């Protein structure tokens, strides 16, 4: 005869440092789960602190406050088992922990064993490794709890927990997004489920935190590896799923370090009403990336206290895409566009910007920069006497625009969204204190060729096209001198982007990239541009990570380096 | 009867990524050491790659190139033993390693055991932990080699190496500077020497790398803990010292994991000419910090390829100090000053800036910003209609200056040195894309009260005062509106700086700081200012770390955080 374990996965959007708010939200989901007859409800990694709290964890008061916040929710979790992430303090050691709260008491605390310390992760900086491998009997079913990285590799703790009798693994996560990662995740989890003959309840957080987006997509997998339930990406959700298990306990191997805790031999409520479970459809390709950009932008703005945003609209593809994302993130009524034409701006650019703003329904104004441009030229005449016009003169315009847009930002409290893409930031084709300046760099991790694809996708999926067709077809130009085109300074983006992907994201050498069929001179030139512009990127605002390796925490290169990759 | 081991400590200034250059320099010191009859010459941690190479270590080609560079120097180290830091590659594992090169062959490689992963260090990101504890017989003496962090804590590897017979520990380092650290270092090393009854040869690197300064101060300590020799701070040096040891080997405990390697039973040259050793005097207080700022600035500029620098001289104390440091770092002929007065600048400020420039002997020009100021006001009139003048209007001036100074930078290839101090950066009393913009932020880690002390010290020690006395005595002002003073927006610096030290450097809570006798309202206000301005600091240029916790790699806080410390 079979018995049923009803699991609930609370895919919530926490905020780093908002201890009270996070606990409040978790308790709402506990209440909802209890009403649905859920036996075990699980929350994301470090639910209480938000993830990742970074160096807040080095403040003793913060860790203490987080423990108190966790304790404050324990007795309100009656009639259910809740698995809640927090930072546990044992003596002076801090652990990345999962509280197992059962029927209003703190039954046990699991400590994460595997601490990721690569990519964007610095967990060895903060946490001690856990050493215990507990298995809990909950509602008559043996369950192992572990945390994120713990399940990413074959072996312990999952293996030992399973061999010691666990039939269900509740794994709680703060797993950041990059394009395509979800498929890899699902395959990895199916492999674990099959290898250890367990149900896997994968609980991910959802929401943006600084440069990271947590994409949700929580799921339940059967011991066969089959996907039983999946939550949406980029949205909060309580995913409920019934697991059918045979009666009795499984043969247990005696395993060193394993402790068994019997929390409950039977479900709190024996008769469960049927609840719908579901496998949420997944956005594909551009839709997925676009969703991540919208969520990352919305959460950065709202979590840092901004309601309204300001964008310099050049009439080009980058600023057009950023404006569309901003509108989808915070609403057209909260987005302001400004065109700041110079003497070199084409009529078409102003017209295209205006048409975009009309299509999006955002406020739009035009502030020509000629008066300031003239003033600077006059002021600099003595110093520049006898020199040829060049980058110094071109950049004046970009920096005048920065001054105008930051003045509007300071005056009205609107955050400036910058519009540079990853191809530009990689090669340094961007002006420090000019177009680089602002509060959030929405598409800083989006290569230019993907900018085009996203713009086309948005035009095809928003009901009607918003980005004027001509913006998609005209050759890219910074318009800082007459007739200037990006392609005067950079290889064509179709060539540049794949080289950048290999060099930046995959750390391949110039030789290796040439071996893939690219021209040596081009690859060497691109590598040099990337290396030389590390200092610029360090001064860029944060933006949404969507690739496996974004500029930022992910990629920590010296500015003063003489290494040349060719 | 006694025997003598002559050790040489090559305190060199490597450059990250300059594999060939680093090896070339190391070989020059090998040559010099050999001429002096040195038995063992030691080099800093990761000599070959420079320290810290950061994510260059994630590039397979870089690690391979570094191994080849190490190999290229082996056979040129004849007639001597050299301990050289490099990144060792074993299979796919990378180790922070010390090559023990003996008489032209690679005798052994030691792998660092303890990997620091706190503060500015991320070594778990790159390296595997070493597991072997070798002891070498070199010139008839048993020697243990280990690396930096390995000796910072009691216990292994030093303890086991000593108990297994080592009488000398050669410890190679990349130990970054902060004020006062050297004393702590010396006491720690003396404790190790006494505890394990060994000579300690502490080899540090010297030089600036991005935000870090490696201060040198290499030393030799006797088993009694007595300091026998010490190299200068902030300069390259070959420090030579003779260690007197009794004949024969010490009783060895059998220790697990220890391997013995006999490299040489006798010195290469039996008759050694006397060489001078020395205990270099150490700079105290302000002199030490000033030395670090000069070295950090010089090396950042030279290692990133700049010869000349440009500074906006406001007539205030910050820019005056930065100009003095710049002159001491790269020479007066390479420093350019520019005064950019606005309508609110006092006559005194321009005069003070000019006098400073004359005292320092640097080029000086005046570019009034009124034409651009007027132009922006005109351009913004429609948008600002009906609003009260405030920060938006004030910041215009700071950003106009940024545009002027960056135009000069772009035109002439001079790096812009920014002049903001740590008190301003901590509280956000600085303008994004304004005074914050530049290539290197010389005093970003120097609190304002220390800025004053350093300025006074410089005036007292450069032969004659260079900073006009009035600059030291007038109340600080940004001069962005008539009669403005820093103290209108900030607590007095004598109150602010100690609060910042506790909150930023020691991670103390508001309650704890109030408990030290500070006013609650003031502390809470300061903490709020610090927390709210994380986003600004992320966009600041690099600058020299001189405190235990600088803004940068040292302090990784979320920008979107709702944690409030009160």
HADDOCK unambig.tbl for C-alpha pairs under 7 A between the chains (distance, minus, plus):
assign (segid A and resid 15 and name CA) (segid B and resid 561 and name CA) 6.97 0.50 0.50
assign (segid A and resid 16 and name CA) (segid B and resid 560 and name CA) 6.97 0.50 0.50
assign (segid A and resid 16 and name CA) (segid B and resid 561 and name CA) 5.03 0.50 0.50
assign (segid A and resid 16 and name CA) (segid B and resid 562 and name CA) 6.33 0.50 0.50
assign (segid A and resid 17 and name CA) (segid B and resid 561 and name CA) 5.19 0.50 0.50
assign (segid A and resid 17 and name CA) (segid B and resid 562 and name CA) 4.75 0.50 0.50
assign (segid A and resid 17 and name CA) (segid B and resid 563 and name CA) 4.00 0.50 0.50
assign (segid A and resid 18 and name CA) (segid B and resid 562 and name CA) 4.95 0.50 0.50
assign (segid A and resid 18 and name CA) (segid B and resid 563 and name CA) 5.58 0.50 0.50
assign (segid A and resid 53 and name CA) (segid B and resid 558 and name CA) 6.73 0.50 0.50
assign (segid A and resid 54 and name CA) (segid B and resid 556 and name CA) 6.09 0.50 0.50
assign (segid A and resid 54 and name CA) (segid B and resid 557 and name CA) 5.68 0.50 0.50
assign (segid A and resid 54 and name CA) (segid B and resid 558 and name CA) 6.56 0.50 0.50
assign (segid A and resid 55 and name CA) (segid B and resid 555 and name CA) 6.58 0.50 0.50
assign (segid A and resid 55 and name CA) (segid B and resid 556 and name CA) 5.31 0.50 0.50
assign (segid A and resid 55 and name CA) (segid B and resid 557 and name CA) 5.20 0.50 0.50
assign (segid A and resid 56 and name CA) (segid B and resid 557 and name CA) 6.48 0.50 0.50
assign (segid A and resid 59 and name CA) (segid B and resid 507 and name CA) 5.30 0.50 0.50
assign (segid A and resid 59 and name CA) (segid B and resid 508 and name CA) 6.81 0.50 0.50
assign (segid A and resid 61 and name CA) (segid B and resid 509 and name CA) 6.19 0.50 0.50
assign (segid A and resid 117 and name CA) (segid B and resid 124 and name CA) 6.69 0.50 0.50
assign (segid A and resid 117 and name CA) (segid B and resid 125 and name CA) 5.49 0.50 0.50
assign (segid A and resid 118 and name CA) (segid B and resid 125 and name CA) 5.32 0.50 0.50
assign (segid A and resid 124 and name CA) (segid B and resid 117 and name CA) 6.67 0.50 0.50
assign (segid A and resid 125 and name CA) (segid B and resid 117 and name CA) 5.48 0.50 0.50
assign (segid A and resid 125 and name CA) (segid B and resid 118 and name CA) 5.30 0.50 0.50
assign (segid A and resid 209 and name CA) (segid B and resid 560 and name CA) 6.56 0.50 0.50
assign (segid A and resid 210 and name CA) (segid B and resid 558 and name CA) 6.81 0.50 0.50
assign (segid A and resid 210 and name CA) (segid B and resid 559 and name CA) 6.32 0.50 0.50
assign (segid A and resid 210 and name CA) (segid B and resid 560 and name CA) 5.95 0.50 0.50
assign (segid A and resid 300 and name CA) (segid B and resid 560 and name CA) 6.64 0.50 0.50
assign (segid A and resid 303 and name CA) (segid B and resid 560 and name CA) 5.60 0.50 0.50
assign (segid A and resid 304 and name CA) (segid B and resid 560 and name CA) 5.09 0.50 0.50
assign (segid A and resid 367 and name CA) (segid B and resid 379 and name CA) 6.62 0.50 0.50
assign (segid A and resid 371 and name CA) (segid B and resid 375 and name CA) 5.28 0.50 0.50
assign (segid A and resid 372 and name CA) (segid B and resid 372 and name CA) 5.29 0.50 0.50
assign (segid A and resid 372 and name CA) (segid B and resid 375 and name CA) 4.98 0.50 0.50
assign (segid A and resid 372 and name CA) (segid B and resid 376 and name CA) 6.07 0.50 0.50
assign (segid A and resid 375 and name CA) (segid B and resid 371 and name CA) 5.26 0.50 0.50
assign (segid A and resid 375 and name CA) (segid B and resid 372 and name CA) 4.97 0.50 0.50
assign (segid A and resid 375 and name CA) (segid B and resid 375 and name CA) 6.86 0.50 0.50
assign (segid A and resid 376 and name CA) (segid B and resid 372 and name CA) 6.07 0.50 0.50
assign (segid A and resid 379 and name CA) (segid B and resid 367 and name CA) 6.64 0.50 0.50
assign (segid A and resid 391 and name CA) (segid B and resid 410 and name CA) 6.62 0.50 0.50
assign (segid A and resid 392 and name CA) (segid B and resid 407 and name CA) 4.89 0.50 0.50
assign (segid A and resid 392 and name CA) (segid B and resid 410 and name CA) 4.85 0.50 0.50
assign (segid A and resid 392 and name CA) (segid B and resid 411 and name CA) 5.17 0.50 0.50
assign (segid A and resid 396 and name CA) (segid B and resid 403 and name CA) 6.53 0.50 0.50
assign (segid A and resid 396 and name CA) (segid B and resid 407 and name CA) 6.79 0.50 0.50
assign (segid A and resid 399 and name CA) (segid B and resid 403 and name CA) 6.06 0.50 0.50
assign (segid A and resid 403 and name CA) (segid B and resid 396 and name CA) 6.53 0.50 0.50
assign (segid A and resid 403 and name CA) (segid B and resid 399 and name CA) 6.07 0.50 0.50
assign (segid A and resid 407 and name CA) (segid B and resid 392 and name CA) 4.89 0.50 0.50
assign (segid A and resid 407 and name CA) (segid B and resid 396 and name CA) 6.78 0.50 0.50
assign (segid A and resid 410 and name CA) (segid B and resid 391 and name CA) 6.61 0.50 0.50
assign (segid A and resid 410 and name CA) (segid B and resid 392 and name CA) 4.84 0.50 0.50
assign (segid A and resid 411 and name CA) (segid B and resid 392 and name CA) 5.15 0.50 0.50
assign (segid A and resid 433 and name CA) (segid B and resid 433 and name CA) 4.87 0.50 0.50
assign (segid A and resid 433 and name CA) (segid B and resid 437 and name CA) 6.76 0.50 0.50
assign (segid A and resid 437 and name CA) (segid B and resid 433 and name CA) 6.74 0.50 0.50
assign (segid A and resid 507 and name CA) (segid B and resid 59 and name CA) 5.33 0.50 0.50
assign (segid A and resid 508 and name CA) (segid B and resid 59 and name CA) 6.82 0.50 0.50
assign (segid A and resid 509 and name CA) (segid B and resid 61 and name CA) 6.21 0.50 0.50
assign (segid A and resid 538 and name CA) (segid B and resid 539 and name CA) 6.72 0.50 0.50
assign (segid A and resid 539 and name CA) (segid B and resid 538 and name CA) 6.74 0.50 0.50
assign (segid A and resid 539 and name CA) (segid B and resid 539 and name CA) 4.08 0.50 0.50
assign (segid A and resid 539 and name CA) (segid B and resid 540 and name CA) 5.91 0.50 0.50
assign (segid A and resid 539 and name CA) (segid B and resid 541 and name CA) 6.35 0.50 0.50
assign (segid A and resid 540 and name CA) (segid B and resid 539 and name CA) 5.91 0.50 0.50
assign (segid A and resid 541 and name CA) (segid B and resid 539 and name CA) 6.36 0.50 0.50
assign (segid A and resid 555 and name CA) (segid B and resid 55 and name CA) 6.58 0.50 0.50
assign (segid A and resid 556 and name CA) (segid B and resid 54 and name CA) 6.10 0.50 0.50
assign (segid A and resid 556 and name CA) (segid B and resid 55 and name CA) 5.30 0.50 0.50
assign (segid A and resid 557 and name CA) (segid B and resid 54 and name CA) 5.69 0.50 0.50
assign (segid A and resid 557 and name CA) (segid B and resid 55 and name CA) 5.20 0.50 0.50
assign (segid A and resid 557 and name CA) (segid B and resid 56 and name CA) 6.48 0.50 0.50
assign (segid A and resid 558 and name CA) (segid B and resid 53 and name CA) 6.73 0.50 0.50
assign (segid A and resid 558 and name CA) (segid B and resid 54 and name CA) 6.56 0.50 0.50
assign (segid A and resid 558 and name CA) (segid B and resid 210 and name CA) 6.79 0.50 0.50
assign (segid A and resid 559 and name CA) (segid B and resid 210 and name CA) 6.31 0.50 0.50
assign (segid A and resid 560 and name CA) (segid B and resid 16 and name CA) 6.97 0.50 0.50
assign (segid A and resid 560 and name CA) (segid B and resid 209 and name CA) 6.57 0.50 0.50
assign (segid A and resid 560 and name CA) (segid B and resid 210 and name CA) 5.94 0.50 0.50
assign (segid A and resid 560 and name CA) (segid B and resid 300 and name CA) 6.64 0.50 0.50
assign (segid A and resid 560 and name CA) (segid B and resid 303 and name CA) 5.59 0.50 0.50
assign (segid A and resid 560 and name CA) (segid B and resid 304 and name CA) 5.07 0.50 0.50
assign (segid A and resid 561 and name CA) (segid B and resid 15 and name CA) 6.98 0.50 0.50
assign (segid A and resid 561 and name CA) (segid B and resid 16 and name CA) 5.04 0.50 0.50
assign (segid A and resid 561 and name CA) (segid B and resid 17 and name CA) 5.20 0.50 0.50
assign (segid A and resid 562 and name CA) (segid B and resid 16 and name CA) 6.34 0.50 0.50
assign (segid A and resid 562 and name CA) (segid B and resid 17 and name CA) 4.75 0.50 0.50
assign (segid A and resid 562 and name CA) (segid B and resid 18 and name CA) 4.94 0.50 0.50
assign (segid A and resid 563 and name CA) (segid B and resid 17 and name CA) 4.00 0.50 0.50
assign (segid A and resid 563 and name CA) (segid B and resid 18 and name CA) 5.59 0.50 0.50
